[in-house]
Amino acid sequence: MPRIKFQPKNQVAYDKVPVQFKVLPGVREQLKAVPDWQERLRDFVDRLIVENLPKND
């Protein structure tokens, strides 16, 4: 039986195309050392988007 590598916590599947950006040397390794870094980064991106949405006055 194949082992399930990743089980998302939400009910909506993630986009198949990843968001990518360049970082300074060493950042990738440091980021991977942060506990639960992927989920925390997703939360941060969601907040960043909400904070920068145009305000309807």
C-alpha positions as CSV (number, residue, x, y, z in Angstrom):
1,M,0.0,0.0,0.0
2,P,1.5,3.4,-1.0
3,R,2.3,5.8,1.8
4,I,0.5,9.1,1.8
5,K,3.1,11.9,1.9
6,F,0.9,14.9,2.4
7,Q,-2.6,15.3,3.7
8,P,-3.9,18.9,3.4
9,K,-5.7,20.3,6.5
10,N,-8.3,22.2,4.4
11,Q,-11.0,20.8,2.2
12,V,-9.9,22.7,-0.9
13,A,-7.0,21.2,-3.0
14,Y,-4.0,23.4,-3.4
15,D,-3.2,24.9,-6.8
16,K,-1.0,22.5,-8.8
17,V,1.3,25.4,-10.0
18,P,3.5,26.6,-7.1
19,V,4.3,30.2,-6.3
20,Q,8.0,30.7,-6.6
21,F,10.4,33.5,-5.7
22,K,14.1,34.1,-5.4
23,V,15.8,34.4,-2.0
24,L,19.3,35.2,-0.8
25,P,21.7,32.3,-0.4
26,G,21.1,30.3,2.8
27,V,17.5,31.5,3.2
28,R,16.0,28.3,1.8
29,E,17.9,26.1,4.4
30,Q,16.9,28.4,7.2
31,L,13.3,28.4,6.2
32,K,13.1,24.7,6.0
33,A,14.4,24.6,9.7
34,V,11.3,26.5,10.9
35,P,8.7,24.2,12.3
36,D,5.5,24.0,10.1
37,W,7.0,26.6,7.8
38,Q,4.8,25.8,4.8
39,E,1.5,26.3,6.6
40,R,2.8,29.4,8.4
41,L,4.0,30.9,5.1
42,R,0.6,30.2,3.5
43,D,-1.1,32.0,6.5
44,F,1.3,35.0,6.1
45,V,0.6,35.2,2.3
46,D,-3.2,35.2,3.0
47,R,-2.8,38.0,5.5
48,L,-0.5,40.0,3.1
49,I,-3.1,39.7,0.4
50,V,-6.0,40.8,2.6
51,E,-4.1,43.7,4.0
52,N,-3.3,45.0,0.5
53,L,-6.7,44.6,-1.1
54,P,-8.2,47.9,-2.3
55,K,-10.4,49.5,0.3
56,N,-14.0,50.3,-0.8
57,D,-14.8,53.7,0.7
